[in-house]
């Protein structure tokens, strides 16, 4: 339900989700809950300084969640979680998928979340599941890149492929994968710190404590996976650069062979200098234009051939 006035606040335990709240909305919530909400600058400062604190029995937590996951430039945005005796409040300027999933889950299984700690644990679980999903998507992306980089037909001559262009695309995708992996790692560390604080600052039921312990272990496992993926990105990056060097060496080898083919003719012409008394071309009226045209043709034909072979 949406809240427009103090009378709209539900009775009992509630999850209050504030999406890009205005100054008036923040003032209304502060007066109703008798708490002080941090502004945007304070939220970011709390995230940067890793400030997780309890004030008057209310726990204030901040974590970085991934945003713009489908764009080339994903980012992490600080989200605030406030846990009171009768409420669980979230403040955000983004619209995470985990919040939507938990909202639907809460509507269907509201009886499972009887306390604010239950609400917090449920939302944190959905956040971790979403991060795990993003990590699996990254694994699939790296597997596909690996197949492109180490394809068996990359350097086959009968394939009309520009290997350098393929590797440039792979480099670009590897950069995006590395950026996303770093954002996932940053978010996981923030969530891990928040879960430890959440367990220590709340006097929850032992069953909830065990659930939090499981979430902490899940986060640690995902952090280990991001370290592995970082190593995999580095390996694929080195392999891609190696493939580019191999192709460039092959091209240079071909050019060297072509140069060797023309070296004897160059040697002969250098010795004799085409200085013969009987040369019919000396008396051609169109001899000079013909020679210029032949020079241009000798430059164009190798260029077109090398271009079609993908060497240029």
CORCORTA-V428630 format. One record per residue. N is the residue number from 0. SS is DSSP state (H for helix, E for strand, L for the rest). PSI is psi in degrees with one decimal (none if undefined). BURIAL is + if it has 24 or more other ideal C-beta (glycine too) atoms within 12 Angstrom, else -. Layout:
n=N ss=SS psi=PSI burial=BURIAL
n=N ss=SS psi=PSI burial=BURIAL
This chain:
n=0 ss=L psi=151.9 burial=-
n=1 ss=L psi=146.5 burial=-
n=2 ss=L psi=122.1 burial=+
n=3 ss=L psi=-17.8 burial=-
n=4 ss=L psi=161.5 burial=-
n=5 ss=H psi=-29.1 burial=-
n=6 ss=H psi=-13.6 burial=-
n=7 ss=H psi=-9.5 burial=-
n=8 ss=L psi=133.1 burial=-
n=9 ss=L psi=155.6 burial=-
n=10 ss=L psi=154.5 burial=-
n=11 ss=L psi=-160.9 burial=-
n=12 ss=L psi=134.0 burial=+
n=13 ss=E psi=150.5 burial=+
n=14 ss=E psi=118.6 burial=+
n=15 ss=E psi=111.6 burial=+
n=16 ss=E psi=113.6 burial=+
n=17 ss=E psi=108.2 burial=+
n=18 ss=E psi=115.0 burial=-
n=19 ss=L psi=60.1 burial=-
n=20 ss=L psi=146.2 burial=+
n=21 ss=L psi=171.2 burial=-
n=22 ss=H psi=-37.3 burial=-
n=23 ss=H psi=-41.6 burial=-
n=24 ss=H psi=-40.4 burial=+
n=25 ss=H psi=-39.4 burial=+
n=26 ss=H psi=-39.5 burial=-
n=27 ss=H psi=-43.0 burial=-
n=28 ss=H psi=-41.1 burial=+
n=29 ss=H psi=-43.6 burial=+
n=30 ss=H psi=-36.7 burial=-
n=31 ss=H psi=-40.7 burial=+
n=32 ss=H psi=-8.7 burial=+
n=33 ss=L psi=46.9 burial=-
n=34 ss=L psi=169.1 burial=+
n=35 ss=L psi=117.0 burial=-
n=36 ss=L psi=138.8 burial=+
n=37 ss=L psi=144.4 burial=+
n=38 ss=L psi=-178.1 burial=-
n=39 ss=H psi=-41.6 burial=+
n=40 ss=H psi=-37.0 burial=-
n=41 ss=H psi=-36.0 burial=-
n=42 ss=H psi=-46.2 burial=+
n=43 ss=H psi=-39.1 burial=-
n=44 ss=H psi=-41.1 burial=-
n=45 ss=H psi=-37.7 burial=+
n=46 ss=H psi=-46.0 burial=+
n=47 ss=H psi=-42.1 burial=-
n=48 ss=L psi=0.8 burial=-
n=49 ss=L psi=47.5 burial=-
n=50 ss=L psi=110.8 burial=+
n=51 ss=L psi=117.0 burial=+
n=52 ss=E psi=164.6 burial=-
n=53 ss=E psi=133.9 burial=-
n=54 ss=E psi=119.5 burial=-
n=55 ss=L psi=41.6 burial=-
n=56 ss=L psi=5.1 burial=-
n=57 ss=E psi=127.2 burial=+
n=58 ss=E psi=129.3 burial=+
n=59 ss=E psi=121.7 burial=+
n=60 ss=E psi=147.4 burial=+
n=61 ss=E psi=136.1 burial=+
n=62 ss=E psi=155.8 burial=+
n=63 ss=E psi=123.4 burial=+
n=64 ss=E psi=149.2 burial=+
n=65 ss=E psi=136.5 burial=+
n=66 ss=E psi=156.2 burial=+
n=67 ss=L psi=47.9 burial=-
n=68 ss=L psi=-27.5 burial=+
n=69 ss=L psi=0.5 burial=-
n=70 ss=L psi=164.8 burial=-
n=71 ss=L psi=-14.7 burial=-
n=72 ss=L psi=76.1 burial=-
n=73 ss=L psi=158.0 burial=+
n=74 ss=E psi=164.1 burial=-
n=75 ss=E psi=135.6 burial=+
n=76 ss=E psi=135.2 burial=+
n=77 ss=E psi=132.7 burial=+
n=78 ss=E psi=136.9 burial=+
n=79 ss=E psi=138.3 burial=+
n=80 ss=E psi=125.5 burial=+
n=81 ss=E psi=123.5 burial=+
n=82 ss=E psi=115.9 burial=+
n=83 ss=L psi=-172.2 burial=+
n=84 ss=L psi=-33.8 burial=-
n=85 ss=L psi=10.4 burial=+
n=86 ss=E psi=156.4 burial=+
n=87 ss=E psi=116.6 burial=+
n=88 ss=E psi=137.7 burial=+
n=89 ss=E psi=140.9 burial=+
n=90 ss=E psi=127.4 burial=+
n=91 ss=E psi=154.3 burial=+
n=92 ss=L psi=5.3 burial=-
n=93 ss=L psi=175.8 burial=+
n=94 ss=L psi=77.5 burial=-
n=95 ss=L psi=146.1 burial=+
n=96 ss=H psi=-33.4 burial=-
n=97 ss=H psi=-34.5 burial=+
n=98 ss=H psi=-40.7 burial=+
n=99 ss=H psi=-43.5 burial=-
n=100 ss=H psi=-43.2 burial=-
n=101 ss=H psi=-34.4 burial=+
n=102 ss=H psi=-45.2 burial=+
n=103 ss=H psi=-39.8 burial=-
n=104 ss=H psi=-38.0 burial=-
n=105 ss=H psi=-36.7 burial=+
n=106 ss=H psi=-32.0 burial=-
n=107 ss=H psi=-32.7 burial=-
n=108 ss=L psi=46.0 burial=-
n=109 ss=H psi=-27.1 burial=-
n=110 ss=H psi=-19.3 burial=-
n=111 ss=H psi=-13.2 burial=-
n=112 ss=L psi=80.7 burial=+
n=113 ss=L psi=-20.9 burial=-
n=114 ss=L psi=161.3 burial=+
n=115 ss=H psi=-34.4 burial=+
n=116 ss=H psi=-37.9 burial=+
n=117 ss=H psi=-42.6 burial=+
n=118 ss=H psi=-45.7 burial=+
n=119 ss=H psi=-44.5 burial=+
n=120 ss=H psi=-39.2 burial=+
n=121 ss=H psi=-43.3 burial=+
n=122 ss=H psi=-42.1 burial=+
n=123 ss=H psi=-37.0 burial=+
n=124 ss=H psi=-44.2 burial=+
n=125 ss=H psi=-36.4 burial=+
n=126 ss=H psi=-43.5 burial=+
n=127 ss=H psi=-40.1 burial=+
n=128 ss=H psi=-39.1 burial=+
n=129 ss=H psi=-41.0 burial=+
n=130 ss=H psi=-40.7 burial=+
n=131 ss=H psi=-38.7 burial=+
n=132 ss=H psi=-45.1 burial=-
n=133 ss=H psi=-37.1 burial=+
n=134 ss=H psi=-38.9 burial=+
n=135 ss=H psi=-37.0 burial=-
n=136 ss=H psi=-38.6 burial=+
n=137 ss=H psi=-38.6 burial=+
n=138 ss=H psi=-43.8 burial=+
n=139 ss=H psi=-40.4 burial=-
n=140 ss=H psi=-44.3 burial=+
n=141 ss=H psi=-34.7 burial=+
n=142 ss=H psi=-42.0 burial=-
n=143 ss=H psi=-41.0 burial=-
n=144 ss=H psi=-38.8 burial=+
n=145 ss=H psi=-40.7 burial=+
n=146 ss=H psi=-38.0 burial=-
n=147 ss=H psi=-39.1 burial=+
n=148 ss=H psi=-43.2 burial=+
n=149 ss=L psi=24.9 burial=-
n=150 ss=L psi=138.2 burial=-
n=151 ss=L psi=-20.4 burial=-
n=152 ss=L psi=14.4 burial=-
n=153 ss=L psi=-40.8 burial=+
n=154 ss=L psi=16.9 burial=+
n=155 ss=L psi=134.1 burial=-
n=156 ss=L psi=-26.5 burial=-
n=157 ss=L psi=2.8 burial=-
n=158 ss=L psi=123.2 burial=-
n=159 ss=L psi=69.0 burial=-
n=160 ss=L psi=143.5 burial=-
n=161 ss=L psi=98.0 burial=-
n=162 ss=H psi=-38.7 burial=+
n=163 ss=H psi=-41.7 burial=+
n=164 ss=H psi=-39.3 burial=-
n=165 ss=H psi=-43.4 burial=+
n=166 ss=H psi=-32.0 burial=+
n=167 ss=H psi=-41.2 burial=-
n=168 ss=H psi=-40.4 burial=-
n=169 ss=H psi=-40.6 burial=+
n=170 ss=H psi=-42.6 burial=+
n=171 ss=H psi=-44.7 burial=-
n=172 ss=H psi=-34.6 burial=+
n=173 ss=H psi=-37.4 burial=+
n=174 ss=H psi=-42.8 burial=-
n=175 ss=H psi=-40.2 burial=+
n=176 ss=H psi=-41.6 burial=+
n=177 ss=H psi=-39.5 burial=+
n=178 ss=H psi=-44.3 burial=+
n=179 ss=H psi=-40.9 burial=+
n=180 ss=H psi=-38.7 burial=+
n=181 ss=H psi=-37.0 burial=+
n=182 ss=H psi=-39.5 burial=+
n=183 ss=H psi=-43.0 burial=+
n=184 ss=H psi=-41.6 burial=+
n=185 ss=H psi=-43.7 burial=+
n=186 ss=H psi=-40.6 burial=+
n=187 ss=H psi=-40.9 burial=+
n=188 ss=H psi=-39.8 burial=+
n=189 ss=H psi=-42.9 burial=+
n=190 ss=H psi=-38.7 burial=+
n=191 ss=H psi=-46.7 burial=+
n=192 ss=H psi=-39.2 burial=+
n=193 ss=H psi=-39.3 burial=+
n=194 ss=H psi=-39.9 burial=+
n=195 ss=H psi=-43.8 burial=+
n=196 ss=H psi=-40.2 burial=+
n=197 ss=H psi=-41.8 burial=+
n=198 ss=H psi=-38.9 burial=+
n=199 ss=H psi=-29.8 burial=-
n=200 ss=H psi=-12.2 burial=+
n=201 ss=L psi=145.5 burial=+
n=202 ss=L psi=74.9 burial=-
n=203 ss=L psi=173.1 burial=+
n=204 ss=L psi=146.7 burial=-
n=205 ss=H psi=-31.4 burial=-
n=206 ss=H psi=-38.8 burial=-
n=207 ss=H psi=-38.0 burial=+
n=208 ss=H psi=-41.1 burial=-
n=209 ss=H psi=-36.8 burial=-
n=210 ss=H psi=-40.3 burial=+
n=211 ss=H psi=-40.0 burial=+
n=212 ss=H psi=-39.3 burial=-
n=213 ss=H psi=-41.8 burial=-
n=214 ss=H psi=-41.1 burial=+
n=215 ss=H psi=-42.4 burial=+
n=216 ss=H psi=-37.7 burial=-
n=217 ss=H psi=-42.7 burial=+
n=218 ss=H psi=-42.6 burial=+
n=219 ss=H psi=-38.6 burial=-
n=220 ss=H psi=-40.0 burial=-
n=221 ss=H psi=-36.1 burial=+
n=222 ss=H psi=-41.1 burial=+
n=223 ss=H psi=-38.6 burial=-
n=224 ss=H psi=-39.4 burial=+
n=225 ss=H psi=-34.5 burial=+
n=226 ss=H psi=-42.1 burial=-
n=227 ss=H psi=-42.7 burial=-
n=228 ss=H psi=-34.5 burial=+
n=229 ss=H psi=-42.6 burial=+
n=230 ss=H psi=-37.4 burial=-
n=231 ss=H psi=-40.2 burial=+
n=232 ss=H psi=-43.2 burial=+
n=233 ss=H psi=-43.0 burial=-
n=234 ss=H psi=-45.8 burial=-
n=235 ss=H psi=-34.4 burial=+
n=236 ss=H psi=-46.5 burial=+
n=237 ss=H psi=-40.2 burial=-
n=238 ss=H psi=-40.7 burial=+
n=239 ss=H psi=-46.4 burial=+
n=240 ss=H psi=-36.2 burial=-
n=241 ss=H psi=-40.4 burial=-
n=242 ss=H psi=-41.1 burial=+
n=243 ss=H psi=-42.4 burial=+
n=244 ss=H psi=-39.0 burial=-
n=245 ss=H psi=-44.6 burial=-
n=246 ss=H psi=-41.2 burial=+
n=247 ss=H psi=-37.5 burial=-
n=248 ss=H psi=-37.5 burial=-
n=249 ss=H psi=-41.4 burial=-
n=250 ss=H psi=-44.1 burial=-
n=251 ss=H psi=-36.4 burial=-
n=252 ss=H psi=-42.7 burial=-
n=253 ss=H psi=-44.8 burial=-
n=254 ss=H psi=-37.2 burial=-
n=255 ss=H psi=-40.9 burial=-
n=256 ss=H psi=-43.2 burial=-
n=257 ss=H psi=-40.9 burial=-
n=258 ss=H psi=-40.2 burial=-
n=259 ss=H psi=-36.8 burial=-
n=260 ss=H psi=-40.1 burial=-
n=261 ss=H psi=-4.8 burial=-
n=262 ss=H psi=-44.2 burial=-
n=263 ss=H psi=-43.5 burial=-
n=264 ss=H psi=-38.5 burial=-
n=265 ss=H psi=-38.4 burial=-
n=266 ss=H psi=-45.4 burial=-
n=267 ss=H psi=-46.1 burial=-
n=268 ss=H psi=-30.3 burial=-
n=269 ss=H psi=-35.8 burial=-
n=270 ss=H psi=-48.8 burial=-
n=271 ss=H psi=-25.7 burial=-
n=272 ss=L psi=16.7 burial=-
n=273 ss=L psi=32.1 burial=-
n=274 ss=L psi=79.4 burial=-
n=275 ss=L psi=147.5 burial=-
n=276 ss=L psi=-29.1 burial=-
n=277 ss=L psi=90.5 burial=-
n=278 ss=L psi=106.0 burial=-
n=279 ss=H psi=-26.7 burial=-
n=280 ss=H psi=-16.9 burial=-
n=281 ss=H psi=-23.8 burial=-
n=282 ss=H psi=8.7 burial=-
n=283 ss=L psi=136.4 burial=-
n=284 ss=L psi=-38.3 burial=-
n=285 ss=L psi=20.7 burial=-
n=286 ss=H psi=-44.8 burial=-
n=287 ss=H psi=-48.1 burial=-
n=288 ss=H psi=-36.2 burial=-
n=289 ss=H psi=-42.4 burial=-
n=290 ss=H psi=-42.5 burial=-
n=291 ss=H psi=-43.0 burial=-
n=292 ss=H psi=-39.3 burial=-
n=293 ss=H psi=-36.9 burial=-
n=294 ss=H psi=-45.5 burial=-
n=295 ss=H psi=-41.4 burial=-
n=296 ss=H psi=-40.1 burial=-
n=297 ss=H psi=-22.6 burial=-
n=298 ss=H psi=-37.6 burial=-
n=299 ss=H psi=-43.2 burial=-
n=300 ss=H psi=-48.4 burial=-
n=301 ss=H psi=-35.2 burial=-
n=302 ss=H psi=-45.2 burial=-
n=303 ss=H psi=-41.1 burial=-
n=304 ss=H psi=-47.1 burial=-
n=305 ss=H psi=-33.9 burial=-
n=306 ss=H psi=-42.6 burial=-
n=307 ss=H psi=-30.3 burial=-
n=308 ss=L psi=-8.8 burial=+
n=309 ss=L psi=20.5 burial=+
n=310 ss=L psi=-15.4 burial=+
n=311 ss=L psi=none burial=-
